[in-house]
Amino acid sequence: MSTSDVCVNPDRANEMNDTYMMNKILEYMALGKPIVECDLTGGRFSAGQASLYARPDEVADFALELRELHDNSEQQQPWARPERAGVETSLLGITRFRG
């Protein structure tokens, strides 16, 4: 993950995926990576503005969001940085990241 340019979460919309926060999103944010994911409740709660969101279960929309991120690559890191602080302090309950 640490060498990736973009991280994705293409989870399908279902009761579990819509309800729970996924550990991978927290890991992506802790690494300060830009994220593209399906717009599900748990993902939006955990990633906030650190992610671009595609309509659930719509592959073409997911591809468009990936393209948006690629075309605006200079904006990738600013999206991720504010959310990393949230992961480090509140979501993970730690005050200092050791990654």
SULHU-V648708 format. One record per helix or strand of 3 or more residues. SS is the DSSP state (h for helix, s for strand). FROM is the first residue (numbers start at 1). LEN is the number of residues. If there is no record, write none. Layout:
ss;from;len
SS;FROM;LEN
SS;FROM;LEN
This chain:
ss;from;len
s;6;4
h;15;5
h;23;8
s;34;5
h;41;10
s;51;4
h;59;13
h;73;19
